[in-house]
Amino acid sequence: MSSWSRRRARALIGVRLVTSDAHAGLKDAIAANLPGATWQRCRTHYAANLMGITPKSMWPAVKAMLHSVYDQPDATAVNAQFDRLLDYVSEKLPAVAEHLGDARADILAFTTFPKDVWTQIWSNNPAERLNREIRRRTDAVGIFPNRAAIVRLVGAVLAEQTDEWAEGRRYLGLEVLARCRLTPVEDTGSEVGTDTDTALELSA
């Protein structure tokens, strides 16, 4: 049984949003196991993808314009600024313009949710930071005597993260989560299925 199937077997239902990179296997798994979920393409991973096809001399300007899209106060302004970005690159960098146009619905999926959660849902940076910390700890040890040893170490790292969020601060407050549950998700073309169950789940 795949990890996604195991999650579904544990009654992971009502997922409204999944944030990840554009790995084809992840997208297929989301489509197969989380019907009704909107897919948000991680803005950090997307920027790295876009940089790969942008001339080095032009990347600072394109990067600044892309970041300005996320600085807007509401969904209308976000889309208007994205249009300006497309206008900026369409003549000089047609390949970049095409790349942006193809990814538009996926990287702007966050705008269908309340602005209060935008910074938490438009990337999976927290999960990436946790993965880096796990790699740092395991690299420091080097060779583990058995599977139980690495499970203990990784489990301790995850327990520390749980305690930090449980005792220090909430990643998503209950009030804003309740408003997310009432937010209709429009058909942007990046949704998977049509179910509109009322819960928000973030996944890397």
MIPA-738435 format. One record per residue: x, y, z of N, C-alpha, C in turn. Coordinates in nm, 4 decimals. Example, Ala and Ser with C-alpha at 12.3 -4.5 7.8 and 13.67 -1.06 7.14 Angstrom:
[site [1.3190, -0.5690, 0.7800], [1.2300, -0.4500, 0.7800], [1.3200, -0.3300, 0.7800]] [site [1.2850, -0.2250, 0.7080], [1.3670, -0.1060, 0.7140], [1.2900, 0.0030, 0.7870]] 
END
This chain:
[site [0.0853, -0.1197, 0.0000], [0.0000, 0.0000, 0.0000], [0.0887, 0.1245, 0.0000]] [site [0.0626, 0.2203, -0.0882], [0.1433, 0.3409, -0.0950], [0.1179, 0.4300, 0.0259]] [site [0.2111, 0.5256, 0.0487], [0.1942, 0.6172, 0.1628], [0.0674, 0.6985, 0.1482]] [site [0.0332, 0.7359, 0.0248], [-0.0899, 0.8124, 0.0027], [-0.2117, 0.7267, 0.0337]] [site [-0.2096, 0.5999, -0.0040], [-0.3218, 0.5114, 0.0255], [-0.3360, 0.4899, 0.1756]] [site [-0.2220, 0.4814, 0.2457], [-0.2283, 0.4657, 0.3912], [-0.2896, 0.5886, 0.4561]] [site [-0.2557, 0.7079, 0.4039], [-0.3160, 0.8297, 0.4589], [-0.4675, 0.8275, 0.4391]] [site [-0.5104, 0.7860, 0.3220], [-0.6536, 0.7811, 0.2950], [-0.7214, 0.6777, 0.3834]] [site [-0.6530, 0.5657, 0.4087], [-0.7082, 0.4611, 0.4947], [-0.7233, 0.5102, 0.6377]] [site [-0.6409, 0.6090, 0.6785], [-0.6528, 0.6655, 0.8130], [-0.7545, 0.7790, 0.8158]] [site [-0.8389, 0.7848, 0.7168], [-0.9503, 0.8815, 0.7121], [-0.9024, 1.0242, 0.6914]] [site [-0.8021, 1.0434, 0.6069], [-0.7608, 1.1774, 0.5664], [-0.8602, 1.2242, 0.4602]] [site [-0.9615, 1.2948, 0.5046], [-1.0687, 1.3354, 0.4148], [-1.0886, 1.4864, 0.4221]] [site [-1.1580, 1.5390, 0.3231], [-1.1913, 1.6808, 0.3247], [-1.0743, 1.7726, 0.2986]] [site [-0.9690, 1.7240, 0.2363], [-0.8519, 1.8082, 0.2092], [-0.8880, 1.9119, 0.1029]] [site [-0.8602, 2.0381, 0.1340], [-0.8921, 2.1462, 0.0403], [-0.7726, 2.1918, -0.0416]] [site [-0.6519, 2.1752, 0.0122], [-0.5346, 2.2312, -0.0550], [-0.4117, 2.1460, -0.0278]] [site [-0.3322, 2.1250, -0.1303], [-0.2023, 2.0594, -0.1164], [-0.0984, 2.1488, -0.1838]] [site [0.0083, 2.1798, -0.1116], [0.1163, 2.2621, -0.1653], [0.2386, 2.1749, -0.1856]] [site [0.2944, 2.1781, -0.3053], [0.4120, 2.0961, -0.3338], [0.4852, 2.1513, -0.4546]] [site [0.5982, 2.0883, -0.4874], [0.6630, 2.1210, -0.6129], [0.5882, 2.0501, -0.7259]] [site [0.6409, 2.0616, -0.8463], [0.5684, 2.0105, -0.9626], [0.6110, 1.8698, -1.0017]] [site [0.6569, 1.7914, -0.9076], [0.6964, 1.6538, -0.9360], [0.5755, 1.5771, -0.9898]] [site [0.5937, 1.5132, -1.1040], [0.4811, 1.4463, -1.1703], [0.4195, 1.3385, -1.0822]] [site [0.5027, 1.2654, -1.0083], [0.4507, 1.1604, -0.9213], [0.3631, 1.2155, -0.8108]] [site [0.4034, 1.3294, -0.7531], [0.3222, 1.3929, -0.6502], [0.1878, 1.4375, -0.7057]] [site [0.1909, 1.4999, -0.8221], [0.0668, 1.5479, -0.8824], [-0.0273, 1.4319, -0.9122]] [site [0.0260, 1.3212, -0.9613], [-0.0570, 1.2043, -0.9901], [-0.1163, 1.1471, -0.8613]] [site [-0.0357, 1.1454, -0.7539], [-0.0836, 1.0925, -0.6268], [-0.1939, 1.1800, -0.5686]] [site [-0.1790, 1.3108, -0.5819], [-0.2823, 1.4031, -0.5341], [-0.4119, 1.3799, -0.6101]] [site [-0.4010, 1.3676, -0.7410], [-0.5195, 1.3463, -0.8243], [-0.5890, 1.2156, -0.7897]] [site [-0.5104, 1.1121, -0.7612], [-0.5674, 0.9799, -0.7372], [-0.6241, 0.9643, -0.5963]] [site [-0.5667, 1.0353, -0.4993], [-0.6010, 1.0077, -0.3599], [-0.6689, 1.1224, -0.2865]] [site [-0.6639, 1.2429, -0.3415], [-0.7242, 1.3570, -0.2722], [-0.8218, 1.4302, -0.3643]] [site [-0.9314, 1.3648, -0.4002], [-1.0292, 1.4296, -0.4883], [-1.0865, 1.5552, -0.4237]] [site [-1.0965, 1.6600, -0.5032], [-1.1512, 1.7858, -0.4521], [-1.0458, 1.8825, -0.4034]] [site [-0.9196, 1.8388, -0.3935], [-0.8145, 1.9260, -0.3419], [-0.7591, 2.0156, -0.4516]] [site [-0.7346, 2.1400, -0.4170], [-0.6667, 2.2326, -0.5069], [-0.5161, 2.2144, -0.4901]] [site [-0.4443, 2.2207, -0.6007], [-0.2991, 2.2088, -0.5927], [-0.2352, 2.3459, -0.6064]] [site [-0.1556, 2.3829, -0.5060], [-0.0768, 2.5057, -0.5094], [0.0675, 2.4686, -0.5384]] [site [0.1201, 2.5206, -0.6484], [0.2611, 2.4956, -0.6808], [0.3486, 2.5838, -0.5937]] [site [0.4397, 2.5255, -0.5222], [0.5253, 2.5998, -0.4298], [0.5968, 2.7140, -0.5027]] [site [0.5835, 2.8351, -0.4502], [0.6410, 2.9521, -0.5171], [0.7936, 2.9467, -0.5171]] [site [0.8526, 2.8903, -0.4140], [0.9986, 2.8815, -0.4076], [1.0522, 2.7853, -0.5125]] [site [0.9913, 2.6687, -0.5224], [1.0333, 2.5726, -0.6238], [1.0078, 2.6275, -0.7644]] [site [0.8944, 2.6981, -0.7799], [0.8654, 2.7508, -0.9130], [0.9685, 2.8557, -0.9539]] [site [1.0072, 2.9414, -0.8608], [1.1075, 3.0433, -0.8926], [1.2375, 2.9777, -0.9396]] [site [1.2748, 2.8671, -0.8758], [1.3958, 2.7961, -0.9177], [1.3791, 2.7387, -1.0582]] [site [1.2598, 2.6869, -1.0880], [1.2328, 2.6353, -1.2227], [1.2411, 2.7471, -1.3260]] [site [1.1826, 2.8628, -1.2922], [1.1813, 2.9748, -1.3854], [1.3216, 3.0293, -1.4080]] [site [1.4006, 3.0338, -1.3027], [1.5382, 3.0825, -1.3152], [1.6163, 2.9976, -1.4148]] [site [1.5834, 2.8684, -1.4211], [1.6556, 2.7786, -1.5091], [1.6397, 2.8091, -1.6569]] [site [1.5317, 2.8795, -1.6945], [1.5121, 2.9126, -1.8362], [1.5271, 3.0617, -1.8639]] [site [1.5625, 3.1392, -1.7619], [1.5778, 3.2842, -1.7780], [1.7248, 3.3191, -1.7948]] [site [1.7595, 3.4022, -1.8928], [1.8991, 3.4458, -1.9071], [1.9503, 3.5056, -1.7763]] [site [2.0730, 3.4726, -1.7421], [2.1278, 3.5147, -1.6135], [2.1217, 3.6654, -1.5950]] [site [2.1458, 3.7383, -1.7013], [2.1475, 3.8849, -1.6904], [2.0091, 3.9422, -1.6634]] [site [1.9039, 3.8683, -1.7016], [1.7669, 3.9169, -1.6847], [1.7007, 3.8655, -1.5581]] [site [1.7611, 3.7666, -1.4935], [1.6943, 3.7051, -1.3800], [1.6650, 3.8022, -1.2650]] [site [1.7560, 3.8927, -1.2253], [1.7218, 3.9844, -1.1157], [1.5939, 4.0632, -1.1415]] [site [1.5738, 4.1111, -1.2642], [1.4536, 4.1881, -1.2952], [1.3303, 4.0997, -1.2954]] [site [1.3419, 3.9813, -1.3559], [1.2273, 3.8890, -1.3591], [1.1922, 3.8439, -1.2176]] [site [1.2925, 3.8155, -1.1380], [1.2699, 3.7727, -0.9996], [1.1984, 3.8808, -0.9200]] [site [1.2424, 4.0062, -0.9369], [1.1793, 4.1166, -0.8647], [1.0334, 4.1323, -0.9056]] [site [1.0064, 4.1209, -1.0346], [0.8684, 4.1310, -1.0823], [0.7837, 4.0155, -1.0290]] [site [0.8401, 3.8950, -1.0279], [0.7662, 3.7798, -0.9769], [0.7352, 3.7967, -0.8286]] [site [0.8325, 3.8417, -0.7522], [0.8093, 3.8638, -0.6093], [0.7030, 3.9707, -0.5867]] [site [0.6983, 4.0699, -0.6743], [0.5997, 4.1760, -0.6576], [0.4570, 4.1240, -0.6724]] [site [0.4413, 4.0159, -0.7461], [0.3087, 3.9547, -0.7601], [0.2559, 3.9116, -0.6233]] [site [0.3441, 3.8541, -0.5430], [0.3030, 3.8024, -0.4120], [0.2867, 3.9126, -0.3072]] [site [0.3325, 4.0332, -0.3384], [0.3237, 4.1431, -0.2425], [0.1918, 4.2191, -0.2497]] [site [0.1034, 4.1778, -0.3396], [-0.0201, 4.2522, -0.3605], [-0.1222, 4.2282, -0.2487]] [site [-0.2138, 4.3233, -0.2272], [-0.3044, 4.3151, -0.1121], [-0.4255, 4.2240, -0.1291]] [site [-0.4617, 4.1903, -0.2525], [-0.5785, 4.1057, -0.2722], [-0.5648, 4.0294, -0.4033]] [site [-0.6589, 3.9380, -0.4263], [-0.6507, 3.8506, -0.5426], [-0.6555, 3.9285, -0.6737]] [site [-0.7387, 4.0308, -0.6794], [-0.7487, 4.1109, -0.8018], [-0.6158, 4.1768, -0.8347]] [site [-0.5533, 4.2343, -0.7331], [-0.4245, 4.3001, -0.7534], [-0.3156, 4.1996, -0.7896]] [site [-0.3221, 4.0807, -0.7314], [-0.2248, 3.9760, -0.7644], [-0.2319, 3.9431, -0.9131]] [site [-0.3518, 3.9228, -0.9629], [-0.3682, 3.8882, -1.1040], [-0.3302, 4.0037, -1.1961]] [site [-0.3599, 4.1264, -1.1541], [-0.3228, 4.2421, -1.2348], [-0.1707, 4.2550, -1.2441]] [site [-0.1024, 4.2320, -1.1323], [0.0438, 4.2408, -1.1331], [0.1038, 4.1261, -1.2143]] [site [0.0398, 4.0102, -1.2102], [0.0889, 3.8984, -1.2917], [0.0758, 3.9326, -1.4402]] [site [-0.0326, 4.0000, -1.4766], [-0.0483, 4.0446, -1.6157], [0.0634, 4.1400, -1.6551]] [site [0.1008, 4.2291, -1.5635], [0.2102, 4.3220, -1.5925], [0.3418, 4.2477, -1.6082]] [site [0.3611, 4.1439, -1.5293], [0.4807, 4.0615, -1.5433], [0.4846, 3.9953, -1.6807]] [site [0.3717, 3.9415, -1.7238], [0.3660, 3.8796, -1.8560], [0.3955, 3.9815, -1.9658]] [site [0.3400, 4.1013, -1.9523], [0.3666, 4.2066, -2.0507], [0.5160, 4.2404, -2.0550]] [site [0.5783, 4.2406, -1.9387], [0.7204, 4.2771, -1.9284], [0.8096, 4.1776, -2.0014]] [site [0.7750, 4.0486, -1.9930], [0.8646, 3.9465, -2.0498], [0.8214, 3.8971, -2.1876]] [site [0.7013, 3.9315, -2.2298], [0.6465, 3.8698, -2.3514], [0.7314, 3.8959, -2.4759]] [site [0.7825, 4.0183, -2.4908], [0.8607, 4.0504, -2.6101], [1.0072, 4.0091, -2.5975]] [site [1.0680, 4.0391, -2.4831], [1.2097, 4.0118, -2.4651], [1.2375, 3.8641, -2.4366]] [site [1.1463, 3.8004, -2.3636], [1.1698, 3.6634, -2.3171], [1.0458, 3.5782, -2.3413]] [site [1.0174, 3.5445, -2.4650], [0.8952, 3.4693, -2.4949], [0.8877, 3.3334, -2.4255]] [site [1.0022, 3.2659, -2.4088], [1.0012, 3.1362, -2.3411], [0.9623, 3.1517, -2.1944]] [site [1.0089, 3.2585, -2.1316], [0.9737, 3.2868, -1.9922], [0.8255, 3.3205, -1.9818]] [site [0.7763, 3.3988, -2.0765], [0.6344, 3.4347, -2.0769], [0.5472, 3.3104, -2.0903]] [site [0.5878, 3.2192, -2.1767], [0.5107, 3.0949, -2.1944], [0.5128, 3.0113, -2.0670]] [site [0.6286, 3.0030, -2.0044], [0.6432, 2.9263, -1.8799], [0.5521, 2.9828, -1.7717]] [site [0.5524, 3.1149, -1.7587], [0.4674, 3.1816, -1.6599], [0.3196, 3.1603, -1.6904]] [site [0.2836, 3.1735, -1.8171], [0.1438, 3.1566, -1.8548], [0.0934, 3.0168, -1.8254]] [site [0.1767, 2.9173, -1.8537], [0.1369, 2.7785, -1.8285], [0.1204, 2.7500, -1.6794]] [site [0.1996, 2.8185, -1.5956], [0.1984, 2.7914, -1.4514], [0.1041, 2.8819, -1.3735]] [site [0.0427, 2.9766, -1.4406], [-0.0341, 3.0804, -1.3714], [-0.1357, 3.0250, -1.2720]] [site [-0.2239, 2.9386, -1.3165], [-0.3296, 2.8877, -1.2286], [-0.2712, 2.8144, -1.1084]] [site [-0.1613, 2.7453, -1.1292], [-0.1031, 2.6644, -1.0229], [-0.0314, 2.7491, -0.9184]] [site [0.0416, 2.8518, -0.9602], [0.1165, 2.9315, -0.8631], [0.0310, 3.0393, -0.7974]] [site [-0.0875, 3.0655, -0.8547], [-0.1780, 3.1647, -0.7949], [-0.2989, 3.0999, -0.7291]] [site [-0.2961, 2.9696, -0.7101], [-0.4093, 2.9001, -0.6476], [-0.4363, 2.9511, -0.5069]] [site [-0.3344, 3.0017, -0.4396], [-0.3502, 3.0515, -0.3028], [-0.4517, 3.1647, -0.2931]] [site [-0.4748, 3.2365, -0.4031], [-0.5621, 3.3539, -0.3987], [-0.7088, 3.3174, -0.3762]] [site [-0.7441, 3.1890, -0.3868], [-0.8823, 3.1487, -0.3625], [-0.9104, 3.1296, -0.2134]] [site [-0.8069, 3.1469, -0.1312], [-0.8200, 3.1336, 0.0140], [-0.8022, 3.2696, 0.0806]] [site [-0.8437, 3.2855, 0.2070], [-0.8297, 3.4140, 0.2754], [-0.6849, 3.4617, 0.2788]] [site [-0.6664, 3.5918, 0.2671], [-0.5316, 3.6480, 0.2622], [-0.4518, 3.6167, 0.3887]] [site [-0.5211, 3.5965, 0.4995], [-0.4532, 3.5677, 0.6261], [-0.3606, 3.4467, 0.6168]] [site [-0.3912, 3.3530, 0.5275], [-0.3115, 3.2298, 0.5204], [-0.2195, 3.2249, 0.3988]] [site [-0.2176, 3.3280, 0.3191], [-0.1386, 3.3234, 0.1959], [0.0065, 3.2866, 0.2224]] [site [0.0697, 3.3517, 0.3207], [0.2117, 3.3272, 0.3435], [0.2376, 3.1851, 0.3916]] [site [0.1370, 3.1213, 0.4497], [0.1548, 2.9842, 0.4971], [0.1291, 2.8801, 0.3894]] [site [0.0515, 2.9151, 0.2874], [0.0110, 2.8115, 0.1920], [0.0736, 2.8244, 0.0536]] [site [0.1433, 2.9354, 0.0252], [0.1943, 2.9499, -0.1117], [0.3316, 2.8839, -0.1307]] [site [0.3857, 2.8250, -0.0259], [0.5085, 2.7475, -0.0419], [0.5109, 2.6377, 0.0632]] [site [0.5985, 2.5402, 0.0447], [0.6176, 2.4366, 0.1464], [0.7533, 2.4527, 0.2141]] [site [0.7944, 2.5775, 0.2336], [0.9227, 2.6062, 0.2970], [0.9366, 2.5463, 0.4372]] [site [0.8313, 2.5479, 0.5208], [0.8471, 2.4860, 0.6541], [0.8850, 2.3388, 0.6463]] [site [0.8227, 2.2663, 0.5546], [0.8562, 2.1250, 0.5386], [0.9985, 2.1089, 0.4874]] [site [1.0404, 2.1992, 0.3984], [1.1772, 2.1927, 0.3471], [1.2786, 2.2193, 0.4587]] [site [1.2465, 2.3157, 0.5459], [1.3374, 2.3445, 0.6580], [1.3474, 2.2245, 0.7519]] [site [1.2338, 2.1594, 0.7758], [1.2348, 2.0415, 0.8618], [1.3177, 1.9296, 0.7984]] [site [1.3034, 1.9105, 0.6685], [1.3821, 1.8081, 0.5997], [1.5323, 1.8376, 0.6081]] [site [1.5667, 1.9676, 0.5957], [1.7088, 2.0046, 0.6053], [1.7639, 1.9760, 0.7447]] [site [1.6817, 2.0027, 0.8472], [1.7262, 1.9762, 0.9836], [1.7446, 1.8264, 1.0069]] [site [1.6546, 1.7456, 0.9519], [1.6689, 1.6001, 0.9632], [1.7966, 1.5546, 0.8935]] [site [1.8226, 1.6090, 0.7729], [1.9451, 1.5720, 0.7022], [2.0693, 1.6148, 0.7803]] [site [2.0636, 1.7337, 0.8420], [2.1785, 1.7823, 0.9185], [2.2078, 1.6897, 1.0359]] [site [2.1033, 1.6500, 1.1063], [2.1221, 1.5619, 1.2220], [2.1730, 1.4244, 1.1795]] [site [2.1157, 1.3691, 1.0740], [2.1578, 1.2354, 1.0310], [2.2979, 1.2382, 0.9705]] [site [2.3334, 1.3463, 0.9002], [2.4683, 1.3577, 0.8447], [2.5736, 1.3654, 0.9556]] [site [2.5358, 1.4284, 1.0678], [2.6298, 1.4408, 1.1790], [2.6624, 1.3039, 1.2390]] [site [2.5645, 1.2154, 1.2388], [2.5868, 1.0810, 1.2922], [2.6637, 0.9955, 1.1918]] [site [2.6237, 1.0070, 1.0652], [2.6921, 0.9323, 0.9604], [2.6333, 0.7942, 0.9396]] [site [2.6808, 0.6962, 1.0133], [2.6356, 0.5579, 0.9975], [2.5553, 0.5162, 1.1201]] [site [2.4366, 0.4641, 1.0982], [2.3510, 0.4180, 1.2066], [2.3638, 0.2665, 1.2205]] [site [2.3651, 0.2161, 1.3441], [2.3817, 0.0713, 1.3644], [2.2630, -0.0111, 1.3159]] [site [2.1433, 0.0493, 1.3182], [2.0239, -0.0234, 1.2753], [1.9120, 0.0758, 1.2463]] [site [1.8017, 0.0236, 1.1943], [1.6884, 0.1082, 1.1576], [1.6285, 0.1780, 1.2795]] [site [1.6238, 0.1082, 1.3912], [1.5641, 0.1667, 1.5119], [1.6384, 0.2927, 1.5548]] [site [1.7692, 0.2959, 1.5339], [1.8488, 0.4115, 1.5749], [1.8117, 0.5356, 1.4954]] [site [1.7961, 0.5207, 1.3644], [1.7611, 0.6371, 1.2827], [1.6167, 0.6793, 1.3092]] [site [1.5300, 0.5815, 1.3388], [1.3916, 0.6162, 1.3721], [1.3876, 0.6979, 1.5006]] [site [1.4699, 0.6617, 1.5986], [1.4735, 0.7374, 1.7240], [1.5205, 0.8803, 1.7018]] [site [1.6253, 0.8955, 1.6194], [1.6783, 1.0300, 1.5952], [1.5778, 1.1158, 1.5197]] [site [1.5259, 1.0636, 1.4100], [1.4297, 1.1407, 1.3315], [1.3043, 1.1669, 1.4141]] [site [1.2610, 1.0686, 1.4927], [1.1442, 1.0881, 1.5794], [1.1653, 1.2004, 1.6791]] [site [1.2883, 1.2116, 1.7313], [1.3183, 1.3183, 1.8260], [1.3106, 1.4553, 1.7593]] [site [1.3609, 1.4648, 1.6355], [1.3532, 1.5909, 1.5610], [1.2071, 1.6293, 1.5381]] [site [1.1259, 1.5328, 1.4985], [0.9846, 1.5599, 1.4733], [0.9118, 1.5968, 1.6025]] [site [0.9494, 1.5352, 1.7135], [0.8870, 1.5682, 1.8419], [0.9210, 1.7114, 1.8823]] [site [1.0465, 1.7533, 1.8566], [1.0854, 1.8913, 1.8857], [1.0012, 1.9894, 1.8043]] [site [0.9797, 1.9574, 1.6775], [0.9003, 2.0448, 1.5921], [0.7564, 2.0515, 1.6410]] [site [0.7023, 1.9370, 1.6808], [0.5652, 1.9328, 1.7323], [0.5526, 2.0195, 1.8565]] [site [0.6487, 2.0071, 1.9486], [0.6439, 2.0861, 2.0718], [0.6535, 2.2350, 2.0419]] [site [0.7382, 2.2714, 1.9448], [0.7551, 2.4132, 1.9115], [0.6242, 2.4743, 1.8652]] [site [0.5530, 2.4027, 1.7755], [0.4292, 2.4567, 1.7224], [0.3148, 2.4456, 1.8223]] [site [0.3154, 2.3411, 1.9065], [0.2067, 2.3221, 2.0018], [0.2151, 2.4207, 2.1177]] [site [0.3373, 2.4503, 2.1627], [0.3538, 2.5337, 2.2811], [0.3889, 2.6783, 2.2470]] [site [0.4525, 2.7003, 2.1348], [0.4975, 2.8346, 2.1018], [0.4013, 2.9140, 2.0171]] [site [0.3622, 2.8592, 1.9044], [0.2771, 2.9335, 1.8122], [0.2042, 2.8363, 1.7204]] [site [0.0905, 2.8790, 1.6733], [0.0157, 2.7981, 1.5781], [0.0556, 2.8386, 1.4367]] [site [0.0710, 2.7372, 1.3519], [0.1024, 2.7687, 1.2129], [-0.0189, 2.8297, 1.1440]] [site [-0.1369, 2.7759, 1.1748], [-0.2626, 2.8294, 1.1241], [-0.3603, 2.8362, 1.2400]] [site [-0.4105, 2.9557, 1.2713], [-0.5041, 2.9716, 1.3812], [-0.6399, 2.9091, 1.3513]] [site [-0.7111, 2.8732, 1.4562], [-0.8400, 2.8071, 1.4388], [-0.9417, 2.8994, 1.3721]] [site [-0.9335, 3.0291, 1.4031], [-1.0300, 3.1232, 1.3448], [-1.0140, 3.1327, 1.1930]] [site [-0.8906, 3.1458, 1.1477], [-0.8688, 3.1576, 1.0039], [-0.8962, 3.0247, 0.9341]] [site [-0.8698, 2.9139, 1.0015], [-0.9033, 2.7840, 0.9436], [-1.0534, 2.7713, 0.9228]] [site [-1.1305, 2.8233, 1.0196], [-1.2756, 2.8177, 1.0054], [-1.3208, 2.8976, 0.8844]] [site [-1.2550, 3.0128, 0.8584], [-1.2918, 3.0920, 0.7412], [-1.2477, 3.0237, 0.6124]] [site [-1.1369, 2.9509, 0.6194], [-1.0945, 2.8747, 0.5023], [-1.1981, 2.7690, 0.4664]] [site [-1.2598, 2.7133, 0.5666], [-1.3597, 2.6088, 0.5427], [-1.4822, 2.6639, 0.4721]] [site [-1.5047, 2.7947, 0.4875], [-1.6214, 2.8566, 0.4258], [-1.5893, 2.9218, 0.2926]] [site [-1.4629, 2.9146, 0.2517], [-1.4210, 2.9790, 0.1276], [-1.4434, 2.8868, 0.0097]] [site [-1.5308, 2.9237, -0.0860], [-1.5481, 2.8383, -0.2047], [-1.4229, 2.8398, -0.2894]] [site [-1.3861, 2.7249, -0.3413], [-1.2703, 2.7141, -0.4279], [-1.3171, 2.7134, -0.5717]] [site [-1.2755, 2.8166, -0.6472], [-1.3184, 2.8280, -0.7855], [-1.2472, 2.7265, -0.8723]] [site [-1.3080, 2.6947, -0.9857], [-1.2468, 2.6029, -1.0809], [-1.1422, 2.6786, -1.1608]] [site [-1.0144, 2.6643, -1.1202], [-0.9057, 2.7365, -1.1862], [-0.8327, 2.6485, -1.2862]] [site [-0.8769, 2.5239, -1.2953], [-0.8080, 2.4326, -1.3852], [-0.6986, 2.3552, -1.3157]] [site [-0.6626, 2.3939, -1.1921], [-0.5583, 2.3223, -1.1202], [-0.6173, 2.2354, -1.0106]] [site [-0.7493, 2.2357, -0.9964], [-0.8115, 2.1538, -0.8956], [-0.8104, 2.0083, -0.9378]] [site [-0.8184, 1.9228, -0.8373], [-0.8234, 1.7802, -0.8622], [-0.9602, 1.7328, -0.8181]] [site [-1.0450, 1.6976, -0.9114], [-1.1792, 1.6552, -0.8765], [-1.2698, 1.7718, -0.8487]] [site [-1.3895, 1.7431, -0.7929], [-1.4864, 1.8485, -0.7707], [-1.5409, 1.8498, -0.6297]] [site [-1.4930, 1.7610, -0.5413], [-1.5411, 1.7565, -0.4049], [-1.5037, 1.8844, -0.3333]] [site [-1.5942, 1.9386, -0.2501], [-1.5664, 2.0638, -0.1795], [-1.5810, 2.0442, -0.0297]] [site [-1.5341, 1.9305, 0.0237], [-1.5370, 1.9068, 0.1671], [-1.4673, 2.0207, 0.2388]] [site [-1.5051, 2.0439, 0.3649], [-1.4635, 2.1641, 0.4328], [-1.3516, 2.1385, 0.5330]] [site [-1.2309, 2.1350, 0.4842], [-1.1133, 2.1315, 0.5697], [-0.9944, 2.1748, 0.4867]] [site [-0.8929, 2.2223, 0.5554], [-0.7725, 2.2666, 0.4850], [-0.6569, 2.1819, 0.5333]] [site [-0.5869, 2.1205, 0.4425], [-0.4713, 2.0397, 0.4770], [-0.3543, 2.0862, 0.3926]] [site [-0.2435, 2.1087, 0.4551], [-0.1233, 2.1466, 0.3830], [-0.0319, 2.0258, 0.3788]] [site [0.0260, 2.0015, 0.2642], [0.1155, 1.8861, 0.2523], [0.2317, 1.9242, 0.1645]] [site [0.3473, 1.8733, 0.1969], [0.4663, 1.9006, 0.1165], [0.4788, 1.7965, 0.0076]] 
END
